[in-house]
Amino acid sequence: MNEQEVKELLLKQNAEFRRAHDDHQACDLALTAIRAKSHRSPADADEERELKKKKLVLKDRMYRLMADYIRTR
């Protein structure tokens, strides 16, 4: 089973994975909105930095859940 198949399976079967995935996508959308601004404030830069950190944490959590699934199969 490849990475994409595991991801799709966990999106259907694992609420924690689905929540992390949805939050990751929400961070991505928020980052896109910030980057689209023609004039960004220092607060925007701070928010961008925090969103990037959160997005990375969520990605790590998703990969950990995927690895756990593969290991316990």
CHARMM-style PDB file with segment names, atoms N, HN, CA, C and O in Angstrom:
ATOM      1  N   MET     1       0.848  -1.167   0.000  1.00  0.00      PROA
ATOM      2  CA  MET     1       0.000   0.000   0.000  1.00  0.00      PROA
ATOM      3  C   MET     1       0.901   1.240   0.000  1.00  0.00      PROA
ATOM      4  O   MET     1       1.778   1.374   0.853  1.00  0.00      PROA
ATOM      5  N   ASN     2       0.680   2.142  -0.960  1.00  0.00      PROA
ATOM      6  HN  ASN     2      -0.032   2.033  -1.653  1.00  0.00      PROA
ATOM      7  CA  ASN     2       1.523   3.332  -1.037  1.00  0.00      PROA
ATOM      8  C   ASN     2       1.011   4.449  -0.125  1.00  0.00      PROA
ATOM      9  O   ASN     2      -0.061   4.336   0.469  1.00  0.00      PROA
ATOM     10  N   GLU     3       1.781   5.512  -0.024  1.00  0.00      PROA
ATOM     11  HN  GLU     3       2.652   5.604  -0.506  1.00  0.00      PROA
ATOM     12  CA  GLU     3       1.476   6.618   0.884  1.00  0.00      PROA
ATOM     13  C   GLU     3       0.112   7.233   0.611  1.00  0.00      PROA
ATOM     14  O   GLU     3      -0.640   7.508   1.547  1.00  0.00      PROA
ATOM     15  N   GLN     4      -0.215   7.451  -0.650  1.00  0.00      PROA
ATOM     16  HN  GLN     4       0.395   7.227  -1.410  1.00  0.00      PROA
ATOM     17  CA  GLN     4      -1.496   8.063  -1.009  1.00  0.00      PROA
ATOM     18  C   GLN     4      -2.662   7.166  -0.614  1.00  0.00      PROA
ATOM     19  O   GLN     4      -3.688   7.659  -0.146  1.00  0.00      PROA
ATOM     20  N   GLU     5      -2.521   5.882  -0.793  1.00  0.00      PROA
ATOM     21  HN  GLU     5      -1.687   5.482  -1.174  1.00  0.00      PROA
ATOM     22  CA  GLU     5      -3.579   4.945  -0.420  1.00  0.00      PROA
ATOM     23  C   GLU     5      -3.797   4.933   1.094  1.00  0.00      PROA
ATOM     24  O   GLU     5      -4.936   4.886   1.561  1.00  0.00      PROA
ATOM     25  N   VAL     6      -2.709   4.974   1.854  1.00  0.00      PROA
ATOM     26  HN  VAL     6      -1.784   5.012   1.476  1.00  0.00      PROA
ATOM     27  CA  VAL     6      -2.814   5.017   3.316  1.00  0.00      PROA
ATOM     28  C   VAL     6      -3.503   6.309   3.738  1.00  0.00      PROA
ATOM     29  O   VAL     6      -4.369   6.302   4.613  1.00  0.00      PROA
ATOM     30  N   LYS     7      -3.117   7.408   3.117  1.00  0.00      PROA
ATOM     31  HN  LYS     7      -2.414   7.413   2.406  1.00  0.00      PROA
ATOM     32  CA  LYS     7      -3.716   8.708   3.438  1.00  0.00      PROA
ATOM     33  C   LYS     7      -5.221   8.690   3.169  1.00  0.00      PROA
ATOM     34  O   LYS     7      -6.002   9.138   4.009  1.00  0.00      PROA
ATOM     35  N   GLU     8      -5.630   8.184   2.027  1.00  0.00      PROA
ATOM     36  HN  GLU     8      -4.996   7.820   1.345  1.00  0.00      PROA
ATOM     37  CA  GLU     8      -7.049   8.128   1.684  1.00  0.00      PROA
ATOM     38  C   GLU     8      -7.813   7.230   2.652  1.00  0.00      PROA
ATOM     39  O   GLU     8      -8.927   7.556   3.061  1.00  0.00      PROA
ATOM     40  N   LEU     9      -7.218   6.113   3.011  1.00  0.00      PROA
ATOM     41  HN  LEU     9      -6.313   5.848   2.678  1.00  0.00      PROA
ATOM     42  CA  LEU     9      -7.846   5.195   3.950  1.00  0.00      PROA
ATOM     43  C   LEU     9      -8.020   5.856   5.318  1.00  0.00      PROA
ATOM     44  O   LEU     9      -9.090   5.763   5.921  1.00  0.00      PROA
ATOM     45  N   LEU    10      -6.984   6.515   5.804  1.00  0.00      PROA
ATOM     46  HN  LEU    10      -6.115   6.591   5.315  1.00  0.00      PROA
ATOM     47  CA  LEU    10      -7.060   7.162   7.113  1.00  0.00      PROA
ATOM     48  C   LEU    10      -8.028   8.342   7.114  1.00  0.00      PROA
ATOM     49  O   LEU    10      -8.666   8.618   8.130  1.00  0.00      PROA
ATOM     50  N   LEU    11      -8.142   9.035   5.991  1.00  0.00      PROA
ATOM     51  HN  LEU    11      -7.624   8.811   5.166  1.00  0.00      PROA
ATOM     52  CA  LEU    11      -9.124  10.120   5.898  1.00  0.00      PROA
ATOM     53  C   LEU    11     -10.537   9.584   6.101  1.00  0.00      PROA
ATOM     54  O   LEU    11     -11.391  10.269   6.664  1.00  0.00      PROA
ATOM     55  N   LYS    12     -10.776   8.379   5.649  1.00  0.00      PROA
ATOM     56  HN  LYS    12     -10.082   7.822   5.192  1.00  0.00      PROA
ATOM     57  CA  LYS    12     -12.102   7.759   5.785  1.00  0.00      PROA
ATOM     58  C   LYS    12     -12.310   7.133   7.164  1.00  0.00      PROA
ATOM     59  O   LYS    12     -13.419   7.162   7.696  1.00  0.00      PROA
ATOM     60  N   GLN    13     -11.254   6.571   7.742  1.00  0.00      PROA
ATOM     61  HN  GLN    13     -10.353   6.548   7.310  1.00  0.00      PROA
ATOM     62  CA  GLN    13     -11.418   5.727   8.919  1.00  0.00      PROA
ATOM     63  C   GLN    13     -10.918   6.320  10.233  1.00  0.00      PROA
ATOM     64  O   GLN    13     -11.267   5.806  11.296  1.00  0.00      PROA
ATOM     65  N   ASN    14     -10.121   7.370  10.199  1.00  0.00      PROA
ATOM     66  HN  ASN    14      -9.838   7.787   9.336  1.00  0.00      PROA
ATOM     67  CA  ASN    14      -9.482   7.852  11.420  1.00  0.00      PROA
ATOM     68  C   ASN    14      -9.823   9.327  11.651  1.00  0.00      PROA
ATOM     69  O   ASN    14      -9.379  10.200  10.906  1.00  0.00      PROA
ATOM     70  N   ALA    15     -10.607   9.587  12.684  1.00  0.00      PROA
ATOM     71  HN  ALA    15     -10.967   8.877  13.289  1.00  0.00      PROA
ATOM     72  CA  ALA    15     -11.060  10.956  12.970  1.00  0.00      PROA
ATOM     73  C   ALA    15      -9.893  11.887  13.301  1.00  0.00      PROA
ATOM     74  O   ALA    15      -9.893  13.046  12.885  1.00  0.00      PROA
ATOM     75  N   GLU    16      -8.900  11.395  14.040  1.00  0.00      PROA
ATOM     76  HN  GLU    16      -8.900  10.454  14.377  1.00  0.00      PROA
ATOM     77  CA  GLU    16      -7.749  12.231  14.392  1.00  0.00      PROA
ATOM     78  C   GLU    16      -6.971  12.637  13.142  1.00  0.00      PROA
ATOM     79  O   GLU    16      -6.558  13.789  13.009  1.00  0.00      PROA
ATOM     80  N   PHE    17      -6.775  11.692  12.230  1.00  0.00      PROA
ATOM     81  HN  PHE    17      -7.110  10.756  12.338  1.00  0.00      PROA
ATOM     82  CA  PHE    17      -6.072  11.985  10.977  1.00  0.00      PROA
ATOM     83  C   PHE    17      -6.869  12.999  10.157  1.00  0.00      PROA
ATOM     84  O   PHE    17      -6.311  13.952   9.615  1.00  0.00      PROA
ATOM     85  N   ARG    18      -8.184  12.778  10.076  1.00  0.00      PROA
ATOM     86  HN  ARG    18      -8.638  12.004  10.517  1.00  0.00      PROA
ATOM     87  CA  ARG    18      -9.047  13.667   9.297  1.00  0.00      PROA
ATOM     88  C   ARG    18      -9.010  15.090   9.871  1.00  0.00      PROA
ATOM     89  O   ARG    18      -8.944  16.062   9.118  1.00  0.00      PROA
ATOM     90  N   ARG    19      -9.053  15.209  11.200  1.00  0.00      PROA
ATOM     91  HN  ARG    19      -9.107  14.420  11.811  1.00  0.00      PROA
ATOM     92  CA  ARG    19      -8.989  16.522  11.849  1.00  0.00      PROA
ATOM     93  C   ARG    19      -7.663  17.216  11.547  1.00  0.00      PROA
ATOM     94  O   ARG    19      -7.635  18.401  11.216  1.00  0.00      PROA
ATOM     95  N   ALA    20      -6.571  16.472  11.663  1.00  0.00      PROA
ATOM     96  HN  ALA    20      -6.594  15.509  11.932  1.00  0.00      PROA
ATOM     97  CA  ALA    20      -5.246  17.042  11.372  1.00  0.00      PROA
ATOM     98  C   ALA    20      -5.165  17.483   9.914  1.00  0.00      PROA
ATOM     99  O   ALA    20      -4.631  18.550   9.611  1.00  0.00      PROA
ATOM    100  N   HSD    21      -5.693  16.664   9.022  1.00  0.00      PROA
ATOM    101  HN  HSD    21      -6.128  15.798   9.268  1.00  0.00      PROA
ATOM    102  CA  HSD    21      -5.686  16.983   7.589  1.00  0.00      PROA
ATOM    103  C   HSD    21      -6.503  18.244   7.314  1.00  0.00      PROA
ATOM    104  O   HSD    21      -6.061  19.127   6.578  1.00  0.00      PROA
ATOM    105  N   ASP    22      -7.698  18.325   7.907  1.00  0.00      PROA
ATOM    106  HN  ASP    22      -8.056  17.608   8.504  1.00  0.00      PROA
ATOM    107  CA  ASP    22      -8.555  19.498   7.703  1.00  0.00      PROA
ATOM    108  C   ASP    22      -7.908  20.759   8.263  1.00  0.00      PROA
ATOM    109  O   ASP    22      -7.960  21.817   7.636  1.00  0.00      PROA
ATOM    110  N   ASP    23      -7.297  20.650   9.446  1.00  0.00      PROA
ATOM    111  HN  ASP    23      -7.255  19.791   9.956  1.00  0.00      PROA
ATOM    112  CA  ASP    23      -6.605  21.804  10.038  1.00  0.00      PROA
ATOM    113  C   ASP    23      -5.412  22.218   9.177  1.00  0.00      PROA
ATOM    114  O   ASP    23      -5.145  23.408   9.013  1.00  0.00      PROA
ATOM    115  N   HSD    24      -4.701  21.240   8.629  1.00  0.00      PROA
ATOM    116  HN  HSD    24      -4.918  20.273   8.762  1.00  0.00      PROA
ATOM    117  CA  HSD    24      -3.560  21.516   7.751  1.00  0.00      PROA
ATOM    118  C   HSD    24      -4.024  22.292   6.521  1.00  0.00      PROA
ATOM    119  O   HSD    24      -3.382  23.257   6.107  1.00  0.00      PROA
ATOM    120  N   GLN    25      -5.135  21.865   5.947  1.00  0.00      PROA
ATOM    121  HN  GLN    25      -5.657  21.081   6.284  1.00  0.00      PROA
ATOM    122  CA  GLN    25      -5.662  22.562   4.770  1.00  0.00      PROA
ATOM    123  C   GLN    25      -6.134  23.969   5.125  1.00  0.00      PROA
ATOM    124  O   GLN    25      -5.963  24.897   4.333  1.00  0.00      PROA
ATOM    125  N   ALA    26      -6.727  24.137   6.313  1.00  0.00      PROA
ATOM    126  HN  ALA    26      -6.866  23.384   6.956  1.00  0.00      PROA
ATOM    127  CA  ALA    26      -7.174  25.461   6.743  1.00  0.00      PROA
ATOM    128  C   ALA    26      -5.973  26.401   6.905  1.00  0.00      PROA
ATOM    129  O   ALA    26      -6.045  27.573   6.536  1.00  0.00      PROA
ATOM    130  N   CYS    27      -4.886  25.889   7.450  1.00  0.00      PROA
ATOM    131  HN  CYS    27      -4.828  24.937   7.749  1.00  0.00      PROA
ATOM    132  CA  CYS    27      -3.663  26.686   7.572  1.00  0.00      PROA
ATOM    133  C   CYS    27      -3.145  27.090   6.201  1.00  0.00      PROA
ATOM    134  O   CYS    27      -2.710  28.224   5.997  1.00  0.00      PROA
ATOM    135  N   ASP    28      -3.197  26.157   5.272  1.00  0.00      PROA
ATOM    136  HN  ASP    28      -3.551  25.236   5.438  1.00  0.00      PROA
ATOM    137  CA  ASP    28      -2.737  26.430   3.914  1.00  0.00      PROA
ATOM    138  C   ASP    28      -3.564  27.547   3.272  1.00  0.00      PROA
ATOM    139  O   ASP    28      -3.014  28.442   2.631  1.00  0.00      PROA
ATOM    140  N   LEU    29      -4.879  27.489   3.446  1.00  0.00      PROA
ATOM    141  HN  LEU    29      -5.326  26.762   3.967  1.00  0.00      PROA
ATOM    142  CA  LEU    29      -5.750  28.541   2.902  1.00  0.00      PROA
ATOM    143  C   LEU    29      -5.458  29.889   3.554  1.00  0.00      PROA
ATOM    144  O   LEU    29      -5.425  30.913   2.873  1.00  0.00      PROA
ATOM    145  N   ALA    30      -5.248  29.893   4.863  1.00  0.00      PROA
ATOM    146  HN  ALA    30      -5.275  29.060   5.416  1.00  0.00      PROA
ATOM    147  CA  ALA    30      -4.942  31.138   5.570  1.00  0.00      PROA
ATOM    148  C   ALA    30      -3.610  31.720   5.097  1.00  0.00      PROA
ATOM    149  O   ALA    30      -3.479  32.932   4.929  1.00  0.00      PROA
ATOM    150  N   LEU    31      -2.631  30.851   4.886  1.00  0.00      PROA
ATOM    151  HN  LEU    31      -2.738  29.866   5.022  1.00  0.00      PROA
ATOM    152  CA  LEU    31      -1.337  31.313   4.368  1.00  0.00      PROA
ATOM    153  C   LEU    31      -1.483  31.911   2.978  1.00  0.00      PROA
ATOM    154  O   LEU    31      -0.874  32.936   2.671  1.00  0.00      PROA
ATOM    155  N   THR    32      -2.283  31.279   2.146  1.00  0.00      PROA
ATOM    156  HN  THR    32      -2.778  30.447   2.396  1.00  0.00      PROA
ATOM    157  CA  THR    32      -2.522  31.786   0.796  1.00  0.00      PROA
ATOM    158  C   THR    32      -3.148  33.176   0.852  1.00  0.00      PROA
ATOM    159  O   THR    32      -2.774  34.062   0.083  1.00  0.00      PROA
ATOM    160  N   ALA    33      -4.097  33.363   1.761  1.00  0.00      PROA
ATOM    161  HN  ALA    33      -4.401  32.644   2.385  1.00  0.00      PROA
ATOM    162  CA  ALA    33      -4.755  34.667   1.902  1.00  0.00      PROA
ATOM    163  C   ALA    33      -3.764  35.735   2.357  1.00  0.00      PROA
ATOM    164  O   ALA    33      -3.783  36.860   1.857  1.00  0.00      PROA
ATOM    165  N   ILE    34      -2.909  35.386   3.294  1.00  0.00      PROA
ATOM    166  HN  ILE    34      -2.893  34.473   3.700  1.00  0.00      PROA
ATOM    167  CA  ILE    34      -1.905  36.351   3.772  1.00  0.00      PROA
ATOM    168  C   ILE    34      -0.944  36.717   2.650  1.00  0.00      PROA
ATOM    169  O   ILE    34      -0.622  37.889   2.454  1.00  0.00      PROA
ATOM    170  N   ARG    35      -0.493  35.718   1.921  1.00  0.00      PROA
ATOM    171  HN  ARG    35      -0.755  34.766   2.080  1.00  0.00      PROA
ATOM    172  CA  ARG    35       0.480  35.959   0.847  1.00  0.00      PROA
ATOM    173  C   ARG    35      -0.119  36.756  -0.304  1.00  0.00      PROA
ATOM    174  O   ARG    35       0.610  37.402  -1.056  1.00  0.00      PROA
ATOM    175  N   ALA    36      -1.443  36.716  -0.449  1.00  0.00      PROA
ATOM    176  HN  ALA    36      -2.036  36.191   0.162  1.00  0.00      PROA
ATOM    177  CA  ALA    36      -2.109  37.430  -1.534  1.00  0.00      PROA
ATOM    178  C   ALA    36      -2.242  38.923  -1.247  1.00  0.00      PROA
ATOM    179  O   ALA    36      -2.521  39.705  -2.156  1.00  0.00      PROA
ATOM    180  N   LYS    37      -2.046  39.320  -0.005  1.00  0.00      PROA
ATOM    181  HN  LYS    37      -1.819  38.685   0.733  1.00  0.00      PROA
ATOM    182  CA  LYS    37      -2.164  40.737   0.348  1.00  0.00      PROA
ATOM    183  C   LYS    37      -1.034  41.524  -0.300  1.00  0.00      PROA
ATOM    184  O   LYS    37       0.114  41.081  -0.338  1.00  0.00      PROA
ATOM    185  N   SER    38      -1.387  42.703  -0.811  1.00  0.00      PROA
ATOM    186  HN  SER    38      -2.320  43.062  -0.781  1.00  0.00      PROA
ATOM    187  CA  SER    38      -0.354  43.539  -1.436  1.00  0.00      PROA
ATOM    188  C   SER    38       0.498  44.250  -0.384  1.00  0.00      PROA
ATOM    189  O   SER    38       1.676  44.524  -0.615  1.00  0.00      PROA
ATOM    190  N   HSD    39      -0.097  44.545   0.760  1.00  0.00      PROA
ATOM    191  HN  HSD    39      -1.053  44.323   0.947  1.00  0.00      PROA
ATOM    192  CA  HSD    39       0.643  45.180   1.862  1.00  0.00      PROA
ATOM    193  C   HSD    39       0.430  44.349   3.114  1.00  0.00      PROA
ATOM    194  O   HSD    39      -0.680  44.263   3.638  1.00  0.00      PROA
ATOM    195  N   ARG    40       1.515  43.736   3.587  1.00  0.00      PROA
ATOM    196  HN  ARG    40       2.417  43.806   3.161  1.00  0.00      PROA
ATOM    197  CA  ARG    40       1.412  42.912   4.789  1.00  0.00      PROA
ATOM    198  C   ARG    40       1.979  43.653   5.991  1.00  0.00      PROA
ATOM    199  O   ARG    40       3.038  44.277   5.922  1.00  0.00      PROA
ATOM    200  N   SER    41       1.254  43.568   7.076  1.00  0.00      PROA
ATOM    201  HN  SER    41       0.394  43.061   7.132  1.00  0.00      PROA
ATOM    202  CA  SER    41       1.671  44.220   8.319  1.00  0.00      PROA
ATOM    203  C   SER    41       2.605  43.295   9.099  1.00  0.00      PROA
ATOM    204  O   SER    41       2.729  42.115   8.770  1.00  0.00      PROA
ATOM    205  N   PRO    42       3.253  43.821  10.117  1.00  0.00      PROA
ATOM    206  CA  PRO    42       4.062  42.946  10.984  1.00  0.00      PROA
ATOM    207  C   PRO    42       3.206  41.835  11.615  1.00  0.00      PROA
ATOM    208  O   PRO    42       3.687  40.722  11.825  1.00  0.00      PROA
ATOM    209  N   ALA    43       1.952  42.142  11.911  1.00  0.00      PROA
ATOM    210  HN  ALA    43       1.561  43.047  11.740  1.00  0.00      PROA
ATOM    211  CA  ALA    43       1.047  41.126  12.465  1.00  0.00      PROA
ATOM    212  C   ALA    43       0.816  40.005  11.449  1.00  0.00      PROA
ATOM    213  O   ALA    43       0.717  38.835  11.818  1.00  0.00      PROA
ATOM    214  N   ASP    44       0.731  40.371  10.172  1.00  0.00      PROA
ATOM    215  HN  ASP    44       0.812  41.322   9.872  1.00  0.00      PROA
ATOM    216  CA  ASP    44       0.576  39.362   9.121  1.00  0.00      PROA
ATOM    217  C   ASP    44       1.805  38.458   9.070  1.00  0.00      PROA
ATOM    218  O   ASP    44       1.680  37.244   8.908  1.00  0.00      PROA
ATOM    219  N   ALA    45       2.972  39.041   9.205  1.00  0.00      PROA
ATOM    220  HN  ALA    45       3.073  40.028   9.336  1.00  0.00      PROA
ATOM    221  CA  ALA    45       4.213  38.256   9.192  1.00  0.00      PROA
ATOM    222  C   ALA    45       4.258  37.305  10.386  1.00  0.00      PROA
ATOM    223  O   ALA    45       4.686  36.158  10.257  1.00  0.00      PROA
ATOM    224  N   ASP    46       3.813  37.789  11.553  1.00  0.00      PROA
ATOM    225  HN  ASP    46       3.466  38.721  11.658  1.00  0.00      PROA
ATOM    226  CA  ASP    46       3.763  36.928  12.742  1.00  0.00      PROA
ATOM    227  C   ASP    46       2.773  35.780  12.540  1.00  0.00      PROA
ATOM    228  O   ASP    46       3.060  34.628  12.863  1.00  0.00      PROA
ATOM    229  N   GLU    47       1.604  36.121  11.999  1.00  0.00      PROA
ATOM    230  HN  GLU    47       1.371  37.057  11.736  1.00  0.00      PROA
ATOM    231  CA  GLU    47       0.591  35.090  11.753  1.00  0.00      PROA
ATOM    232  C   GLU    47       1.097  34.064  10.737  1.00  0.00      PROA
ATOM    233  O   GLU    47       0.880  32.863  10.898  1.00  0.00      PROA
ATOM    234  N   GLU    48       1.766  34.541   9.700  1.00  0.00      PROA
ATOM    235  HN  GLU    48       1.942  35.516   9.569  1.00  0.00      PROA
ATOM    236  CA  GLU    48       2.318  33.633   8.693  1.00  0.00      PROA
ATOM    237  C   GLU    48       3.315  32.662   9.331  1.00  0.00      PROA
ATOM    238  O   GLU    48       3.294  31.466   9.043  1.00  0.00      PROA
ATOM    239  N   ARG    49       4.168  33.175  10.180  1.00  0.00      PROA
ATOM    240  HN  ARG    49       4.185  34.147  10.413  1.00  0.00      PROA
ATOM    241  CA  ARG    49       5.160  32.338  10.850  1.00  0.00      PROA
ATOM    242  C   ARG    49       4.476  31.284  11.736  1.00  0.00      PROA
ATOM    243  O   ARG    49       4.871  30.118  11.734  1.00  0.00      PROA
ATOM    244  N   GLU    50       3.456  31.698  12.487  1.00  0.00      PROA
ATOM    245  HN  GLU    50       3.135  32.645  12.489  1.00  0.00      PROA
ATOM    246  CA  GLU    50       2.745  30.769  13.365  1.00  0.00      PROA
ATOM    247  C   GLU    50       1.971  29.720  12.562  1.00  0.00      PROA
ATOM    248  O   GLU    50       1.917  28.554  12.954  1.00  0.00      PROA
ATOM    249  N   LEU    51       1.382  30.124  11.459  1.00  0.00      PROA
ATOM    250  HN  LEU    51       1.426  31.071  11.141  1.00  0.00      PROA
ATOM    251  CA  LEU    51       0.660  29.175  10.605  1.00  0.00      PROA
ATOM    252  C   LEU    51       1.612  28.140  10.004  1.00  0.00      PROA
ATOM    253  O   LEU    51       1.276  26.960   9.907  1.00  0.00      PROA
ATOM    254  N   LYS    52       2.782  28.587   9.608  1.00  0.00      PROA
ATOM    255  HN  LYS    52       3.055  29.546   9.686  1.00  0.00      PROA
ATOM    256  CA  LYS    52       3.777  27.655   9.065  1.00  0.00      PROA
ATOM    257  C   LYS    52       4.180  26.621  10.110  1.00  0.00      PROA
ATOM    258  O   LYS    52       4.305  25.435   9.804  1.00  0.00      PROA
ATOM    259  N   LYS    53       4.384  27.080  11.356  1.00  0.00      PROA
ATOM    260  HN  LYS    53       4.282  28.044  11.605  1.00  0.00      PROA
ATOM    261  CA  LYS    53       4.741  26.159  12.436  1.00  0.00      PROA
ATOM    262  C   LYS    53       3.620  25.163  12.692  1.00  0.00      PROA
ATOM    263  O   LYS    53       3.860  23.962  12.815  1.00  0.00      PROA
ATOM    264  N   LYS    54       2.398  25.669  12.769  1.00  0.00      PROA
ATOM    265  HN  LYS    54       2.203  26.645  12.669  1.00  0.00      PROA
ATOM    266  CA  LYS    54       1.246  24.803  13.029  1.00  0.00      PROA
ATOM    267  C   LYS    54       1.076  23.786  11.906  1.00  0.00      PROA
ATOM    268  O   LYS    54       0.795  22.612  12.150  1.00  0.00      PROA
ATOM    269  N   LYS    55       1.250  24.253  10.679  1.00  0.00      PROA
ATOM    270  HN  LYS    55       1.478  25.206  10.481  1.00  0.00      PROA
ATOM    271  CA  LYS    55       1.113  23.380   9.526  1.00  0.00      PROA
ATOM    272  C   LYS    55       2.142  22.250   9.574  1.00  0.00      PROA
ATOM    273  O   LYS    55       1.823  21.106   9.251  1.00  0.00      PROA
ATOM    274  N   LEU    56       3.356  22.562   9.969  1.00  0.00      PROA
ATOM    275  HN  LEU    56       3.615  23.491  10.231  1.00  0.00      PROA
ATOM    276  CA  LEU    56       4.405  21.556  10.081  1.00  0.00      PROA
ATOM    277  C   LEU    56       4.085  20.538  11.178  1.00  0.00      PROA
ATOM    278  O   LEU    56       4.276  19.337  10.990  1.00  0.00      PROA
ATOM    279  N   VAL    57       3.601  21.018  12.311  1.00  0.00      PROA
ATOM    280  HN  VAL    57       3.446  21.994  12.463  1.00  0.00      PROA
ATOM    281  CA  VAL    57       3.215  20.115  13.404  1.00  0.00      PROA
ATOM    282  C   VAL    57       2.113  19.169  12.944  1.00  0.00      PROA
ATOM    283  O   VAL    57       2.151  17.972  13.231  1.00  0.00      PROA
ATOM    284  N   LEU    58       1.133  19.711  12.229  1.00  0.00      PROA
ATOM    285  HN  LEU    58       1.103  20.683  11.996  1.00  0.00      PROA
ATOM    286  CA  LEU    58       0.031  18.881  11.731  1.00  0.00      PROA
ATOM    287  C   LEU    58       0.530  17.848  10.720  1.00  0.00      PROA
ATOM    288  O   LEU    58       0.099  16.695  10.738  1.00  0.00      PROA
ATOM    289  N   LYS    59       1.429  18.263   9.850  1.00  0.00      PROA
ATOM    290  HN  LYS    59       1.779  19.200   9.835  1.00  0.00      PROA
ATOM    291  CA  LYS    59       1.987  17.335   8.865  1.00  0.00      PROA
ATOM    292  C   LYS    59       2.744  16.211   9.560  1.00  0.00      PROA
ATOM    293  O   LYS    59       2.624  15.045   9.183  1.00  0.00      PROA
ATOM    294  N   ASP    60       3.527  16.570  10.580  1.00  0.00      PROA
ATOM    295  HN  ASP    60       3.624  17.517  10.886  1.00  0.00      PROA
ATOM    296  CA  ASP    60       4.244  15.555  11.353  1.00  0.00      PROA
ATOM    297  C   ASP    60       3.272  14.573  12.004  1.00  0.00      PROA
ATOM    298  O   ASP    60       3.510  13.365  12.010  1.00  0.00      PROA
ATOM    299  N   ARG    61       2.170  15.101  12.555  1.00  0.00      PROA
ATOM    300  HN  ARG    61       1.976  16.082  12.550  1.00  0.00      PROA
ATOM    301  CA  ARG    61       1.180  14.243  13.194  1.00  0.00      PROA
ATOM    302  C   ARG    61       0.563  13.285  12.168  1.00  0.00      PROA
ATOM    303  O   ARG    61       0.391  12.099  12.449  1.00  0.00      PROA
ATOM    304  N   MET    62       0.234  13.799  10.988  1.00  0.00      PROA
ATOM    305  HN  MET    62       0.374  14.763  10.760  1.00  0.00      PROA
ATOM    306  CA  MET    62      -0.356  12.937   9.956  1.00  0.00      PROA
ATOM    307  C   MET    62       0.617  11.830   9.553  1.00  0.00      PROA
ATOM    308  O   MET    62       0.214  10.675   9.412  1.00  0.00      PROA
ATOM    309  N   TYR    63       1.886  12.168   9.368  1.00  0.00      PROA
ATOM    310  HN  TYR    63       2.214  13.106   9.483  1.00  0.00      PROA
ATOM    311  CA  TYR    63       2.872  11.154   8.979  1.00  0.00      PROA
ATOM    312  C   TYR    63       3.102  10.135  10.092  1.00  0.00      PROA
ATOM    313  O   TYR    63       3.345   8.960   9.820  1.00  0.00      PROA
ATOM    314  N   ARG    64       3.026  10.588  11.352  1.00  0.00      PROA
ATOM    315  HN  ARG    64       2.829  11.543  11.573  1.00  0.00      PROA
ATOM    316  CA  ARG    64       3.148   9.657  12.470  1.00  0.00      PROA
ATOM    317  C   ARG    64       1.977   8.672  12.478  1.00  0.00      PROA
ATOM    318  O   ARG    64       2.161   7.472  12.681  1.00  0.00      PROA
ATOM    319  N   LEU    65       0.779   9.195  12.254  1.00  0.00      PROA
ATOM    320  HN  LEU    65       0.630  10.170  12.089  1.00  0.00      PROA
ATOM    321  CA  LEU    65      -0.406   8.329  12.203  1.00  0.00      PROA
ATOM    322  C   LEU    65      -0.322   7.350  11.035  1.00  0.00      PROA
ATOM    323  O   LEU    65      -0.712   6.189  11.160  1.00  0.00      PROA
ATOM    324  N   MET    66       0.183   7.819   9.911  1.00  0.00      PROA
ATOM    325  HN  MET    66       0.500   8.762   9.809  1.00  0.00      PROA
ATOM    326  CA  MET    66       0.344   6.928   8.755  1.00  0.00      PROA
ATOM    327  C   MET    66       1.363   5.836   9.063  1.00  0.00      PROA
ATOM    328  O   MET    66       1.143   4.667   8.745  1.00  0.00      PROA
ATOM    329  N   ALA    67       2.477   6.219   9.679  1.00  0.00      PROA
ATOM    330  HN  ALA    67       2.655   7.169   9.937  1.00  0.00      PROA
ATOM    331  CA  ALA    67       3.510   5.237  10.026  1.00  0.00      PROA
ATOM    332  C   ALA    67       2.990   4.231  11.036  1.00  0.00      PROA
ATOM    333  O   ALA    67       3.286   3.040  10.935  1.00  0.00      PROA
ATOM    334  N   ASP    68       2.221   4.693  12.006  1.00  0.00      PROA
ATOM    335  HN  ASP    68       1.980   5.660  12.088  1.00  0.00      PROA
ATOM    336  CA  ASP    68       1.628   3.782  12.995  1.00  0.00      PROA
ATOM    337  C   ASP    68       0.688   2.792  12.325  1.00  0.00      PROA
ATOM    338  O   ASP    68       0.689   1.604  12.648  1.00  0.00      PROA
ATOM    339  N   TYR    69      -0.119   3.291  11.385  1.00  0.00      PROA
ATOM    340  HN  TYR    69      -0.120   4.256  11.123  1.00  0.00      PROA
ATOM    341  CA  TYR    69      -1.039   2.413  10.675  1.00  0.00      PROA
ATOM    342  C   TYR    69      -0.274   1.332   9.913  1.00  0.00      PROA
ATOM    343  O   TYR    69      -0.617   0.152   9.986  1.00  0.00      PROA
ATOM    344  N   ILE    70       0.754   1.738   9.189  1.00  0.00      PROA
ATOM    345  HN  ILE    70       1.033   2.696   9.129  1.00  0.00      PROA
ATOM    346  CA  ILE    70       1.537   0.786   8.391  1.00  0.00      PROA
ATOM    347  C   ILE    70       2.237  -0.228   9.292  1.00  0.00      PROA
ATOM    348  O   ILE    70       2.295  -1.413   8.964  1.00  0.00      PROA
ATOM    349  N   ARG    71       2.766   0.229  10.421  1.00  0.00      PROA
ATOM    350  HN  ARG    71       2.718   1.192  10.687  1.00  0.00      PROA
ATOM    351  CA  ARG    71       3.483  -0.652  11.343  1.00  0.00      PROA
ATOM    352  C   ARG    71       2.554  -1.682  11.982  1.00  0.00      PROA
ATOM    353  O   ARG    71       2.963  -2.819  12.218  1.00  0.00      PROA
ATOM    354  N   THR    72       1.317  -1.300  12.263  1.00  0.00      PROA
ATOM    355  HN  THR    72       0.984  -0.377  12.071  1.00  0.00      PROA
ATOM    356  CA  THR    72       0.389  -2.207  12.950  1.00  0.00      PROA
ATOM    357  C   THR    72      -0.431  -3.066  12.003  1.00  0.00      PROA
ATOM    358  O   THR    72      -1.232  -3.883  12.458  1.00  0.00      PROA
ATOM    359  N   ARG    73      -0.259  -2.907  10.734  1.00  0.00      PROA
ATOM    360  HN  ARG    73       0.392  -2.243  10.365  1.00  0.00      PROA
ATOM    361  CA  ARG    73      -0.995  -3.705   9.742  1.00  0.00      PROA
ATOM    362  C   ARG    73      -0.555  -5.114   9.747  1.00  0.00      PROA
ATOM    363  OT1 ARG    73      -1.069  -5.924   8.976  1.00  0.00      PROA
TER     364      ARG     73
END
